[in-house]
């Protein structure tokens, strides 16, 4: 009786769990939501933790040009300007001429060459996902670079109609930079005993993000000690009046000086301080270049725009600012370069205001600093983005310097339509200094040593570019 019961249980077990009596399920492949037909005799299969697919699937379904060299057992995959070369049995491949390691090498099985699907897909710009429960690979023909910031600036409707909010204040190169959310009519004057320059912004209040980003009192008042100017020792700011609401910014001077101001179309105010007799121009004038090369450093995001959130909960905006401030400090040691930083604290700027800061400062180049992100933890590495052909040389020079010091995967120099690289008029690039969504990258990116290395490499690249283009001697 016991033997009979055991036999019945065994049969029921097989009926309830038929998959245990068969080979491992063949992975399904979805391309933009549509299943790829895998013909009998050449299906995809799991080898370890890697989904391997016949090169026929790569060529027929993904539209890639695939060539097989029988003599060397090498697969050549190309689409547009991107190309990959892999050799059966070798755990190293080349992507656009750069050597990278493979989790699993191509192999030949029953006369069919199998290649790692994720590696090929990501190398060619596909988004690749894996559902372990259903054993499904999802491919999306969307570039793997996630837009770092939307082209649509966030709208804050909290300010009363007809008023403006101050979003950021910064000072570098004897230049005050103020960004606001709405139209302003600044009043600039000078006061003696002691010497000061006063900038009043009528019908303006501090934005909530500015207040939160400052080490100041709850009403938004605060100050910045200026260490790199022979003319200005301190910048102070506070609400001067509540009816009408007026923000006052005071520049404490170390000697007599004049101020010339200019206002951009998108509410960016520049106030240039120069040694003089203390009189101040009441009408806006375009700032004159000092003869130095003007470099704008743009730490991405800030304020409400946190950017990517890392695997441990860190914000991209903080990483961007940390690296940006280190770059600024290093550049300021070069007497031939005037450095402008779009933000130097956790305040918020629109994309267009960042562009306008560069234009109003008549910048020679623009470098935006970011951390990358993705929907899965797999993608990693460094990439440099540019939009206009005039920016290509700057992008290649910076990438050449940054990549070796990071030790991360080379994701290449790429063309991307990003607001800050598209709408600027000078050479402009956006650096993605690793993936905060990748645990290994994130661990490096949050270390001060890595940030220092990146900052020095960026500065080295900027100096080389400016020297080659004869902007500095």
C-alpha positions in Angstrom: 0.0 0.0 0.0 2.8 2.4 0.9 4.5 1.7 -2.5 1.2 2.4 -4.3 0.7 5.7 -2.5 4.3 6.8 -3.3 3.7 6.1 -6.9 0.5 8.1 -7.0 2.2 11.0 -5.3 5.0 10.9 -7.8 2.6 11.0 -10.8 0.7 13.9 -9.3 4.0 15.7 -8.7 4.8 15.4 -12.4 1.4 16.6 -13.4 1.5 19.7 -11.2 5.1 20.6 -12.0 5.7 19.6 -15.6 8.4 22.1 -16.1 10.7 20.1 -13.8 10.6 17.2 -16.3 11.6 19.4 -19.2 14.6 21.5 -20.2 14.8 25.1 -18.9 12.3 27.4 -20.6 13.4 29.1 -23.8 13.6 32.9 -23.1 11.1 35.0 -24.9 12.2 38.1 -26.7 10.0 41.2 -27.1 11.0 44.1 -29.4 9.1 47.3 -28.7 6.3 45.2 -27.2 6.1 42.7 -30.1 7.3 39.1 -29.7 10.2 38.0 -31.9 9.5 34.7 -33.7 12.2 32.3 -32.8 12.3 29.6 -35.5 12.7 26.0 -34.4 16.3 24.8 -34.2 17.8 28.1 -33.3 16.1 29.5 -30.2 17.6 31.8 -27.6 18.9 30.2 -24.4 20.2 31.0 -21.0 23.9 30.2 -20.4 24.7 31.0 -16.8 23.1 34.4 -16.3 23.4 35.5 -19.9 20.7 35.3 -22.6 22.5 34.1 -25.8 20.7 34.5 -29.2 21.6 33.2 -32.7 23.1 36.0 -34.9 20.1 35.4 -37.2 17.9 37.0 -34.6 20.2 40.0 -34.4 20.3 40.5 -38.2 16.7 39.7 -39.2 14.8 41.2 -36.3 17.0 44.1 -35.0 18.0 45.3 -38.5 21.7 45.1 -37.9 24.2 44.3 -40.6 25.9 41.1 -39.4 28.9 39.4 -40.9 30.5 36.1 -39.9 34.2 35.4 -40.6 34.5 31.6 -40.5 38.3 31.6 -40.6 38.6 33.7 -37.4 35.2 32.8 -36.0 34.5 36.5 -35.6 31.1 38.2 -35.6 30.9 41.8 -37.0 27.7 43.7 -36.0 27.1 47.2 -37.4 24.3 49.7 -37.5 25.0 53.2 -38.7 28.2 54.4 -37.1 28.1 51.9 -34.3 29.9 48.6 -34.6 30.8 45.6 -32.5 33.3 42.8 -33.1 33.2 39.6 -31.1 35.1 36.3 -31.5 33.8 32.9 -30.4 35.4 31.8 -27.1 36.9 35.2 -26.3 35.6 37.1 -23.3 36.7 40.5 -24.8 35.1 42.4 -27.6 35.4 45.8 -29.3 32.7 48.5 -29.4 33.4 51.3 -31.8 37.1 50.4 -31.5 37.2 50.3 -27.7 38.0 47.0 -25.9 35.4 45.9 -23.4 34.9 42.7 -21.4 32.0 40.3 -21.9 30.1 38.4 -19.2 29.8 35.5 -21.6 31.7 35.1 -24.9 30.0 34.1 -28.2 29.9 30.4 -28.9 29.1 27.9 -31.6 26.5 25.4 -30.8 25.2 22.8 -33.3 26.4 24.9 -36.1 24.8 28.1 -34.9 26.7 31.1 -33.5 25.2 32.5 -30.3 26.0 36.0 -29.1 25.1 37.8 -25.7 21.9 39.7 -26.4 22.2 42.4 -23.7 25.7 43.3 -24.7 24.7 43.6 -28.4 21.5 45.5 -27.6 23.1 48.1 -25.3 26.1 48.5 -27.5 23.7 49.5 -30.4 21.6 51.8 -28.3 18.7 49.6 -27.2 17.1 49.6 -23.8 17.3 46.0 -22.5 15.3 44.6 -19.7 14.9 41.1 -18.2 11.9 39.6 -16.4 13.2 36.6 -14.5 9.7 35.4 -13.6 8.5 35.0 -17.2 12.0 34.5 -18.7 11.4 37.4 -21.1 13.9 39.8 -22.6 12.4 43.2 -23.4 14.1 45.4 -26.1 13.1 49.0 -26.8 14.6 51.0 -29.7 15.1 54.0 -27.4 18.6 55.5 -26.9 19.9 54.3 -23.5 20.8 57.8 -22.4 18.0 59.1 -20.2 17.3 62.8 -20.7 19.1 64.4 -17.7 16.6 67.3 -17.6 13.3 67.9 -19.4 13.3 70.7 -22.0 10.2 72.0 -20.2 11.2 73.9 -17.2 9.1 73.3 -14.0 6.4 75.9 -13.4 6.0 77.3 -9.9 2.6 79.1 -9.6 3.1 80.0 -6.0 4.3 83.5 -6.7 1.7 86.2 -6.9 0.8 87.5 -10.4 3.1 90.4 -11.4 5.9 89.4 -9.0 9.1 87.5 -9.4 11.0 85.0 -7.3 14.8 85.1 -6.8 16.2 81.6 -7.7 19.9 81.9 -7.3 22.8 84.2 -6.5 26.4 83.6 -7.4 29.6 85.6 -7.6 32.8 84.8 -9.5 35.3 86.7 -11.6 34.1 90.1 -10.1 30.7 89.4 -11.5 27.4 89.0 -9.6 24.9 86.6 -11.3 21.3 86.7 -10.3 18.5 84.5 -11.7 14.8 85.1 -11.2 11.6 83.5 -12.3 10.0 86.5 -13.8 10.6 90.0 -15.2 12.7 92.4 -13.0 13.6 96.0 -13.1 16.8 96.2 -11.1 18.0 99.4 -9.5 21.8 99.5 -9.0 23.5 102.3 -6.9 26.6 102.9 -4.8 26.9 104.0 -1.2 30.0 105.4 0.6 31.1 105.0 4.2 31.9 102.1 3.9 32.0 101.5 0.1 29.1 99.3 -1.1 27.2 98.5 -4.3 23.5 98.0 -3.8 21.2 96.0 -6.1 17.5 96.3 -5.4 15.0 94.0 -7.1 11.5 95.5 -6.7 8.4 93.2 -6.7 10.7 90.3 -6.0 10.7 87.7 -3.2 13.0 84.7 -2.4 11.8 81.4 -3.8 11.2 78.6 -1.4 14.0 76.5 -3.0 16.4 79.4 -2.6 15.6 79.7 1.1 16.0 76.0 1.6 19.3 75.9 -0.3 20.9 78.7 1.7 22.6 78.5 5.1 20.6 81.4 6.1 17.8 82.5 8.4 14.2 81.4 7.7 13.4 84.7 5.9 16.0 84.0 3.2 18.6 86.5 4.3 22.2 85.5 4.2 25.7 86.3 3.0 28.6 84.9 1.0 32.2 85.6 1.9 34.2 86.3 -1.3 37.8 85.1 -1.3 38.8 85.4 -4.9 38.2 89.1 -5.6 40.3 92.1 -4.9 37.2 94.3 -5.1 34.4 92.6 -3.3 34.8 91.0 0.2 31.2 90.0 0.9 27.8 89.6 -0.8 24.8 90.1 1.5 21.1 89.6 0.7 17.8 90.1 2.5 14.2 91.3 2.0 14.5 95.1 2.1 10.8 95.9 1.9 7.5 94.0 2.1 5.4 96.7 0.4 6.3 96.5 -2.4 8.3 93.3 -1.8 11.9 94.1 -2.6 15.1 91.9 -2.4 18.2 93.9 -1.7 21.7 92.5 -2.5 24.7 94.4 -1.1 28.3 94.0 -2.4 30.7 95.1 0.3 33.8 96.6 -1.4 37.4 96.4 -0.5 38.1 99.6 -2.6 36.3 102.1 -4.8 34.6 100.4 -7.7 32.0 100.8 -10.3 29.2 98.5 -11.4 27.8 97.9 -14.9 24.8 95.7 -15.3 23.0 93.8 -18.1 19.8 91.9 -18.2 19.1 88.8 -20.3 15.8 87.9 -21.9 15.1 85.1 -19.4 15.6 87.1 -16.2 19.3 86.7 -15.7 21.0 89.7 -14.2 24.7 90.3 -14.5 26.5 93.0 -12.4 30.1 93.6 -13.3 32.3 95.2 -10.7 35.5 97.1 -11.8 37.9 99.3 -10.0 36.9 102.9 -10.3 35.7 106.1 -8.6 32.6 104.7 -7.0 30.1 106.0 -9.5 27.6 103.4 -10.9 25.9 103.3 -14.3 22.2 103.4 -14.0 21.6 102.1 -17.5 22.3 98.5 -18.5 25.4 97.9 -20.6 26.9 94.7 -22.1 29.8 93.4 -20.0 33.2 93.7 -21.6 35.4 90.6 -21.8 38.5 90.8 -19.7 40.8 89.2 -22.3 40.7 85.9 -20.4 39.0 82.8 -21.7 35.6 82.6 -20.1 34.6 79.1 -19.0 31.1 78.3 -17.7 30.7 75.3 -15.4 27.1 74.1 -15.0 26.3 71.7 -12.2 23.1 70.1 -13.4 19.8 70.1 -11.5 19.3 71.8 -8.1 16.5 72.8 -5.9 13.3 70.9 -6.8 15.2 69.2 -9.6 17.0 66.4 -7.7 18.1 64.6 -10.8 18.8 60.9 -10.5 18.3 59.2 -7.1 21.1 56.7 -6.5 20.8 53.1 -5.3 21.5 54.3 -1.8 19.2 57.4 -2.0 21.8 60.1 -2.8 20.8 62.9 -5.1 22.5 63.6 -8.4 22.2 67.3 -7.9 24.6 67.0 -4.9 27.1 65.0 -6.9 27.0 67.5 -9.7 27.5 70.5 -7.4 30.4 68.8 -5.5 32.3 68.1 -8.8 31.4 71.6 -10.2 32.7 73.4 -7.2 36.0 71.4 -7.4 36.3 72.3 -11.1 35.7 76.0 -10.3 38.3 76.0 -7.6 40.9 74.4 -9.9 40.2 76.7 -12.8 40.5 79.8 -10.7 44.1 78.9 -10.2 44.8 79.6 -13.9 45.4 83.3 -14.5 44.3 83.0 -18.1 40.8 81.7 -17.4 37.8 83.5 -16.0 35.4 81.0 -14.4 31.7 81.3 -14.1 29.5 78.7 -12.3 25.8 78.7 -12.9 25.0 77.7 -9.3 27.1 77.3 -6.2 24.5 76.0 -3.8 21.2 74.0 -3.9 19.2 76.6 -5.8 17.2 76.0 -8.9 17.8 77.4 -12.4 15.8 76.7 -15.5 17.6 75.3 -18.5 17.2 78.5 -20.5 18.7 80.5 -17.6 21.8 78.3 -17.7 22.1 79.1 -21.4 21.6 82.8 -20.8 24.3 82.9 -18.2 26.7 81.5 -20.7 25.6 83.9 -23.4 25.6 87.0 -21.2 29.1 86.1 -20.0 30.2 85.7 -23.6 31.6 82.3 -22.7 34.2 80.6 -24.8 33.0 77.2 -23.7 30.3 75.6 -21.5 30.6 72.3 -19.5 27.5 70.8 -17.8 28.2 68.2 -15.2 25.8 65.3 -14.5 25.5 61.8 -13.2 23.6 59.3 -15.4 20.7 57.0 -14.6 18.8 54.0 -16.1 15.8 51.9 -15.3 18.0 48.9 -14.4 21.3 48.7 -12.5 23.2 47.1 -15.4 24.4 50.1 -17.6 27.5 51.8 -16.4 30.3 54.0 -17.5 31.2 57.4 -18.9 29.8 59.2 -21.8 30.1 62.7 -23.2 27.3 64.4 -25.1 27.2 67.3 -27.5 24.7 68.6 -30.1 26.4 71.0 -32.5 29.4 70.2 -34.7 31.3 73.1 -33.2 31.2 71.3 -29.9 32.6 68.0 -31.1 36.3 68.8 -30.5 35.6 70.0 -27.0 33.6 66.8 -26.3 36.4 64.5 -27.6 39.1 66.4 -25.6 37.2 66.2 -22.3 36.3 62.6 -22.8 39.9 61.7 -23.5 41.0 63.2 -20.2 38.0 62.1 -18.0 37.7 58.4 -19.1 41.2 57.1 -18.0 41.1 58.5 -14.5 37.7 57.0 -13.8 38.5 53.4 -14.8 34.9 53.0 -15.9 33.4 51.6 -19.1 33.8 53.8 -22.2 30.3 54.6 -23.5 31.7 57.0 -26.0 31.2 60.6 -27.3 27.6 60.9 -28.6 25.4 63.4 -30.2 22.2 64.2 -28.2 19.6 67.0 -28.4 19.9 68.5 -24.9 18.7 72.1 -24.2 22.0 73.3 -22.7 24.1 71.9 -25.5 21.7 72.8 -28.3 20.7 76.4 -27.4 24.1 77.6 -26.4 26.2 79.4 -29.0 29.7 78.5 -27.8 31.2 74.9 -27.7 29.1 73.1 -25.1 29.1 69.6 -23.7 27.4 67.6 -21.1 29.5 65.1 -19.1 27.9 62.0 -17.7 30.4 60.9 -15.0 28.9 57.5 -14.2 25.6 55.8 -13.5 24.1 56.5 -10.1 21.7 53.6 -10.8 24.7 51.2 -11.0 26.0 50.1 -7.5 29.7 50.0 -8.6 29.6 53.3 -10.3 27.7 54.9 -7.5 30.1 53.8 -4.8 32.9 55.6 -6.8 30.9 58.7 -7.6 30.0 59.4 -4.0 33.7 59.3 -2.9 35.6 62.5 -2.7 38.7 60.9 -4.3 36.7 60.1 -7.4 35.2 63.6 -7.5 38.7 65.1 -7.2 40.0 63.0 -10.0 37.1 63.9 -12.3 37.5 67.6 -11.5 41.2 67.6 -12.3 40.6 65.7 -15.5 37.9 68.1 -16.6 40.2 71.0 -15.9 43.1 69.4 -17.8 40.8 68.8 -20.8 39.6 72.4 -20.7 43.1 73.8 -20.6 44.2 71.6 -23.5 41.2 72.6 -25.6 41.7 76.3 -24.9 45.4 76.0 -25.7 44.9 74.2 -29.0 42.2 76.7 -30.0 44.5 79.6 -29.1 42.2 81.0 -26.5 44.9 80.9 -23.9 48.7 80.9 -24.4 
